[in-house]
Every structure is written in structure tokens, then in C-alpha cells.
Amino acid sequence: MPQLECEVVFIGAEEGGRSQPIRELSSRQYRPHLVVEPRDRRQAIVVGSEFKEIYYGVIFSDGPAYAEPGTEYNVHMLLPFYPEEQYVPLVAGTSFTIREGFVKIVGHGKVLARSNPSAA
């Protein structure tokens, strides 16, 4: 399964993010979506009832035991729907937001590296 190495920052409730810190990012239980867009975006793009963004499912596979809002962390994420879901835009240098559900932006980050067990 392809893997991303990323730097991420979770945002606090005052910016519309999480009210509680995330625990055990290495447990493979945290499975948000990534949306490729500038790191400073804080609102989903919705027209009527239609989402105008592409959501990429990921699994956090390595990270801190306790992720505080406002602190930058280096983490690893697995791309579980590869190759069915195309993760082509998620390459080194790409900025993204982290979503819980489809509209709640809880963090942002940047891809540092991508490893593929086979060619993407």
C-alpha cells in the first residue's frame, strides 16, 4: 500500500477545528479525508448540496500519541483505496486540508514524500 510522509498541524476549536486533541495517530484508527487545496482554507466548497472538492481517504499509520492543536507533527499515512481511488495529486510538495466528515476542516498539511510499493 502506498504511504505518504507529511507534516501536519491540527487546528483548534477557535478556528473551526477539533475541540479535543487526537490520540494515538499510530493506531491506524484515525481515518480522515485529505483535500488538495491551500493550507489556509477553513471552509468546504459546497454549491447547493453538492461538494465541489475531491476527497482522498487516508489512514494515519504513524504519529504522536497525543496531537495538540497548533503543533506541527511529522506523520505517515496509508492510501487504503489504491489503486481504485486515484491518489495522483498527493505527491511531495502538495498542500492539503484534513477533513472529518465532508465539511469539518480539522487540520492542514504538506506532503513531504510518497513511497509506492509499485509504480503509481
SEMARDO-29165 format. One record per atom (N, C-alpha, C, O, CB): residue in one letter; x, y, z. Coordinates in pm, whole numbers, padded with zeros to 5 digits, always signed. Glycine has a CB too. Example, Ala and Ser with C-alpha at 12.3 -4.5 7.8 and 13.67 -1.06 7.14 Angstrom:
# SEMARDO-29165
a+01319-00569+00780
a+01230-00450+00780
a+01320-00330+00780
a+01424-00332+00846
a+01131-00447+00905
s+01285-00225+00708
s+01367-00106+00714
s+01290+00003+00787
s+01341+00114+00804
s+01408-00060+00572
END
This chain:
# SEMARDO-29165
m+00085-00118+00000
m+00000+00000+00000
m+00090+00124+00000
m+00182+00133+00082
m-00097+00000+00124
p+00065+00220-00091
p+00145+00344-00090
p+00130+00417+00043
p+00030+00403+00114
p+00102+00436-00206
q+00233+00495+00075
q+00237+00567+00201
q+00286+00709+00177
q+00371+00733+00091
q+00328+00495+00302
l+00231+00803+00253
l+00276+00942+00250
l+00349+00975+00378
l+00311+00929+00486
l+00157+01037+00229
e+00454+01053+00366
e+00516+01117+00482
e+00475+01263+00472
e+00496+01326+00369
e+00676+01098+00485
c+00418+01316+00579
c+00363+01452+00574
c+00396+01529+00701
c+00425+01471+00806
c+00211+01448+00554
e+00391+01661+00689
e+00390+01746+00807
e+00247+01796+00819
e+00189+01842+00721
e+00495+01866+00798
v+00191+01787+00939
v+00052+01828+00961
v+00041+01914+01085
v+00123+01905+01177
v-00039+01706+00973
v-00061+01998+01086
v-00098+02079+01203
v-00248+02066+01218
v-00322+02092+01123
v-00052+02230+01188
f-00293+02028+01335
f-00437+02025+01363
f-00478+02160+01418
f-00402+02223+01493
f-00473+01910+01464
i-00596+02206+01381
i-00643+02338+01427
i-00741+02319+01542
i-00810+02218+01552
i-00710+02417+01311
g-00744+02418+01628
g-00830+02413+01745
g-00972+02459+01715
g-01002+02506+01605
g-00772+02497+01855
a-01057+02446+01813
a-01198+02480+01800
a-01219+02627+01763
a-01313+02660+01691
a-01271+02451+01930
e-01130+02716+01810
e-01144+02859+01779
e-01131+02888+01630
e-01177+02992+01583
e-01041+02940+01856
e-01068+02796+01554
e-01056+02811+01408
e-01152+02717+01334
e-01143+02704+01212
e-00912+02783+01364
g-01243+02654+01407
g-01338+02563+01345
g-01296+02418+01348
g-01365+02332+01292
g-01362+02603+01206
g-01182+02387+01412
g-01130+02251+01416
g-01183+02171+01534
g-01296+02190+01579
g-00980+02253+01422
r-01099+02082+01582
r-01137+01991+01690
r-01137+02058+01827
r-01055+02146+01855
r-01044+01871+01692
s-01231+02016+01911
s-01232+02066+02048
s-01149+01974+02139
s-01113+02014+02250
s-01377+02077+02101
q-01119+01853+02093
q-01039+01758+02169
q-00915+01720+02088
q-00923+01713+01965
q-01122+01631+02204
p-00803+01696+02153
p-00684+01651+02080
p-00707+01510+02024
p-00794+01437+02070
p-00560+01652+02171
i-00627+01475+01924
i-00635+01342+01866
i-00535+01254+01940
i-00422+01295+01965
i-00606+01344+01712
r-00577+01134+01974
r-00490+01039+02045
r-00449+00925+01954
r-00526+00880+01869
r-00561+00985+02170
e-00326+00879+01973
e-00275+00758+01908
e-00288+00758+01756
e-00358+00674+01698
e-00347+00639+01962
l-00220+00852+01693
l-00222+00855+01547
l-00155+00733+01485
l-00173+00707+01366
l-00155+00981+01497
s-00079+00658+01561
s-00012+00541+01508
s-00098+00415+01517
s-00053+00308+01475
s+00118+00519+01580
s-00219+00424+01571
s-00303+00306+01592
s-00379+00262+01467
s-00444+00158+01468
s-00402+00334+01703
r-00372+00340+01361
r-00445+00314+01236
r-00596+00325+01252
r-00672+00275+01169
r-00410+00175+01184
q-00640+00392+01358
q-00783+00412+01381
q-00832+00546+01328
q-00952+00564+01306
q-00813+00400+01528
y-00741+00641+01309
y-00780+00774+01261
y-00780+00773+01109
y-00675+00755+01046
y-00683+00885+01317
r-00898+00793+01048
r-00917+00777+00905
r-00994+00894+00844
r-01109+00878+00802
r-00989+00647+00875
p-00933+01009+00840
p-00999+01126+00781
p-00985+01127+00629
p-00939+01030+00569
p-00940+01256+00841
h-01025+01236+00568
h-01004+01260+00425
h-00904+01375+00409
h-00893+01462+00495
h-01139+01292+00353
l-00833+01373+00299
l-00749+01486+00259
l-00813+01551+00137
l-00868+01482+00051
l-00603+01442+00228
v-00805+01683+00130
v-00849+01759+00013
v-00731+01845-00029
v-00678+01922+00051
v-00978+01846+00044
v-00690+01831-00156
v-00578+01909-00208
v-00625+02052-00226
v-00712+02080-00308
v-00524+01849-00343
e-00565+02142-00149
e-00601+02284-00153
e-00503+02359-00062
e-00424+02297+00009
e-00750+02308-00107
p-00507+02492-00065
p-00417+02570+00022
p-00440+02537+00170
p-00552+02509+00212
p-00437+02721-00002
r-00331+02541+00246
r-00338+02506+00388
r-00421+02604+00469
r-00465+02570+00579
r-00200+02500+00445
d-00445+02725+00418
d-00520+02823+00496
d-00671+02817+00475
d-00743+02897+00535
d-00471+02961+00462
r-00721+02728+00393
r-00866+02716+00372
r-00930+02665+00499
r-00878+02574+00564
r-00898+02622+00253
r-01044+02721+00534
r-01117+02680+00655
r-01263+02647+00627
r-01339+02619+00720
r-01108+02788+00760
q-01304+02652+00499
q-01442+02622+00464
q-01445+02526+00346
q-01364+02538+00254
q-01520+02752+00430
a-01536+02429+00349
a-01555+02339+00236
a-01621+02417+00122
a-01692+02514+00146
a-01641+02215+00276
i-01596+02374-00002
i-01659+02437-00118
i-01784+02356-00151
i-01776+02244-00202
i-01560+02444-00241
v-01901+02415-00122
v-02029+02349-00144
v-02117+02442-00224
v-02133+02559-00189
v-02097+02310-00008
v-02174+02391-00334
v-02268+02468-00415
v-02401+02395-00407
v-02415+02283-00454
v-02218+02483-00564
g-02499+02461-00346
g-02626+02394-00319
g-02600+02284-00219
g-02559+02311-00106
g-02691+02338-00450
s-02624+02160-00258
s-02594+02046-00171
s-02481+01960-00228
s-02462+01847-00185
s-02720+01961-00149
e-02407+02014-00325
e-02302+01939-00392
e-02163+01986-00350
e-02133+02106-00353
e-02317+01950-00544
f-02080+01890-00310
f-01943+01921-00273
f-01860+01935-00400
f-01869+01850-00488
f-01883+01811-00180
k-01782+02041-00410
k-01702+02070-00529
k-01554+02041-00507
k-01468+02110-00561
k-01720+02215-00569
e-01524+01939-00428
e-01386+01904-00397
e-01370+01753-00413
e-01468+01679-00415
e-01348+01949-00253
i-01247+01709-00425
i-01218+01566-00432
i-01160+01525-00297
i-01065+01585-00248
i-01119+01533-00549
y-01218+01421-00238
y-01181+01373-00105
y-01103+01243-00119
y-01147+01149-00185
y-01308+01352-00017
y-00984+01238-00055
y-00898+01121-00059
y-00894+01056+00079
y-00848+01118+00175
y-00755+01159-00106
g-00941+00933+00090
g-00938+00860+00216
g-00797+00817+00252
g-00725+00764+00168
g-01030+00739+00210
v-00758+00840+00377
v-00626+00801+00426
v-00639+00735+00563
v-00741+00749+00631
v-00532+00923+00433
i-00534+00664+00602
i-00524+00606+00736
i-00394+00655+00797
i-00286+00630+00742
i-00529+00448+00731
f-00401+00725+00910
f-00280+00765+00980
f-00217+00638+01038
f-00282+00565+01113
f-00309+00871+01093
s-00091+00612+01004
s-00027+00489+01049
s+00091+00513+01143
s+00140+00419+01205
s+00021+00411+00929
d+00135+00636+01156
d+00244+00668+01246
d+00235+00815+01282
d+00214+00900+01195
d+00383+00634+01183
g+00251+00845+01407
g+00245+00983+01453
g+00250+00986+01604
g+00276+00884+01668
g+00117+01053+01402
p+00226+01102+01662
p+00237+01117+01807
p+00124+01045+01881
p+00019+01014+01825
p+00237+01264+01845
a+00148+01018+02008
a+00046+00957+02092
a-00065+01057+02126
a-00177+01018+02159
a+00109+00903+02221
y-00033+01185+02116
y-00127+01289+02158
y-00100+01411+02071
y+00004+01475+02086
y-00113+01324+02311
a-00191+01445+01979
a-00170+01556+01885
a-00246+01680+01931
a-00368+01687+01923
a-00216+01516+01744
e-00172+01777+01979
e-00228+01905+02026
e-00252+01999+01908
e-00170+02005+01817
e-00134+01971+02129
p-00363+02074+01909
p-00383+02175+01805
p-00271+02278+01806
p-00222+02317+01912
p-00519+02244+01824
g-00231+02322+01687
g-00133+02427+01672
g+00011+02380+01668
g+00101+02460+01644
g-00148+02522+01782
t+00036+02251+01691
t+00171+02196+01689
t+00192+02119+01559
t+00104+02043+01516
t+00196+02105+01812
e+00309+02137+01496
e+00339+02066+01372
e+00397+01929+01404
e+00484+01915+01491
e+00436+02147+01284
y+00348+01828+01332
y+00394+01690+01352
y+00432+01629+01218
y+00374+01662+01115
y+00285+01605+01421
n+00529+01540+01220
n+00559+01456+01104
n+00485+01325+01125
n+00498+01261+01229
n+00715+01433+01085
v+00408+01284+01024
v+00326+01164+01034
v+00339+01083+00905
v+00388+01132+00803
v+00178+01201+01062
h+00292+00959+00913
h+00281+00874+00795
h+00135+00837+00777
h+00063+00814+00873
h+00370+00747+00807
m+00092+00832+00650
m-00045+00795+00616
m-00042+00689+00508
m+00040+00694+00416
m-00127+00919+00571
l-00132+00593+00520
l-00150+00492+00418
l-00261+00535+00322
l-00352+00608+00362
l-00183+00354+00481
l-00253+00491+00197
l-00353+00523+00095
l-00432+00394+00068
l-00400+00318-00023
l-00285+00578-00039
p-00537+00369+00148
p-00602+00238+00152
p-00681+00200+00027
p-00706+00081+00005
p-00692+00234+00266
f-00721+00294-00053
f-00804+00262-00169
f-00724+00257-00298
f-00782+00253-00407
f-00915+00363-00182
y-00591+00257-00286
y-00504+00247-00402
y-00511+00104-00455
y-00507+00012-00374
y-00358+00287-00365
p-00521+00079-00584
p-00523+00176-00693
p-00663+00217-00735
p-00677+00297-00828
p-00451+00119-00811
e-00770+00165-00669
e-00906+00200-00711
e-00930+00351-00707
e-00983+00408-00803
e-01007+00130-00622
e-00891+00415-00599
e-00906+00559-00588
e-00773+00621-00630
e-00668+00585-00575
e-00946+00604-00441
q-00776+00709-00723
q-00652+00769-00775
q-00601+00876-00680
q-00669+00975-00653
q-00675+00829-00915
y-00481+00855-00630
y-00415+00947-00538
y-00307+01027-00610
y-00214+01076-00546
y-00355+00871-00418
v-00317+01041-00741
v-00214+01102-00823
v-00170+01240-00771
v-00050+01267-00769
v-00263+01115-00966
p-00261+01328-00730
p-00217+01462-00686
p-00137+01464-00555
p-00073+01565-00525
p-00337+01550-00669
l-00139+01357-00479
l-00072+01355-00349
l+00074+01316-00365
l+00113+01201-00344
l-00143+01258-00252
v+00154+01414-00404
v+00298+01397-00425
v+00372+01501-00340
v+00311+01593-00287
v+00335+01412-00577
a+00504+01484-00329
a+00585+01576-00248
a+00558+01721-00289
a+00558+01755-00407
a+00735+01544-00264
g+00536+01805-00188
g+00511+01947-00210
g+00364+01986-00214
g+00332+02104-00209
g+00574+01989-00337
t+00274+01888-00221
t+00130+01916-00229
t+00076+01957-00093
t+00103+01891+00008
t+00054+01794-00282
s-00002+02067-00089
s-00069+02113+00033
s-00210+02056+00038
s-00272+02033-00066
s-00073+02268+00040
f-00259+02033+00159
f-00393+01974+00175
f-00455+02019+00306
f-00387+02068+00396
f-00387+01820+00169
t-00588+02002+00314
t-00656+02015+00442
t-00700+01876+00485
t-00716+01785+00403
t-00779+02113+00432
i-00719+01860+00615
i-00764+01733+00674
i-00909+01750+00712
i-00945+01845+00783
i-00676+01691+00798
r-00993+01658+00665
r-01138+01668+00691
r-01188+01552+00774
r-01148+01437+00756
r-01215+01673+00560
e-01275+01584+00866
e-01354+01484+00935
e-01496+01503+00884
e-01551+01612+00895
e-01345+01497+01095
g-01553+01400+00830
g-01676+01416+00756
g-01641+01488+00627
g-01528+01478+00580
g-01784+01495+00839
f-01734+01560+00570
f-01704+01627+00444
f-01683+01777+00459
f-01621+01839+00372
f-01814+01603+00346
v-01732+01837+00566
v-01720+01982+00576
v-01628+02031+00687
v-01581+02144+00683
v-01854+02041+00595
k-01601+01948+00787
k-01524+01995+00902
k-01374+01984+00874
k-01319+01875+00866
k-01561+01914+01027
i-01310+02100+00859
i-01165+02106+00838
i-01101+02109+00976
i-01122+02202+01054
i-01123+02231+00752
v-01020+02006+01005
v-00961+01994+01139
v-00810+02013+01138
v-00747+02014+01244
v-00993+01858+01198
g-00752+02028+01021
g-00609+02046+01013
g-00565+02069+00870
g-00645+02072+00777
g-00537+01927+01070
h-00435+02086+00855
h-00378+02108+00722
h-00238+02051+00720
h-00181+02019+00825
h-00377+02260+00685
g-00183+02037+00602
g-00050+01980+00594
g+00011+01989+00457
g-00042+02052+00365
g-00054+01839+00637
k+00125+01922+00445
k+00201+01921+00320
k+00266+01783+00306
k+00320+01729+00403
k+00309+02036+00317
v+00260+01728+00185
v+00324+01600+00159
v+00475+01624+00148
v+00519+01710+00071
v+00268+01533+00029
l+00552+01549+00225
l+00698+01557+00219
l+00755+01452+00124
l+00850+01479+00051
l+00758+01540+00359
a+00696+01333+00125
a+00744+01224+00040
a+00633+01122+00023
a+00541+01113+00104
a+00871+01158+00100
r+00643+01045-00085
r+00549+00938-00112
r+00628+00814-00150
r+00720+00819-00232
r+00447+00977-00225
s+00592+00703-00089
s+00656+00577-00128
s+00550+00485-00184
s+00440+00474-00129
s+00729+00510-00006
n+00582+00421-00294
n+00490+00330-00360
n+00555+00193-00366
n+00670+00181-00409
n+00453+00380-00502
p+00483+00090-00326
p+00539-00044-00339
p+00550-00084-00486
p+00631-00169-00523
p+00455-00145-00263
s+00465-00022-00569
s+00472-00040-00713
s+00449+00096-00777
s+00403+00188-00709
s+00369-00146-00763
a+00477+00112-00903
a+00463+00242-00970
a+00320+00292-00962
a+00226+00214-00976
a+00506+00232-01115
a+00304+00423-00940
a+00170+00484-00932
a+00118+00518-01068
a+00008+00571-01081
a+00172+00608-00845
END
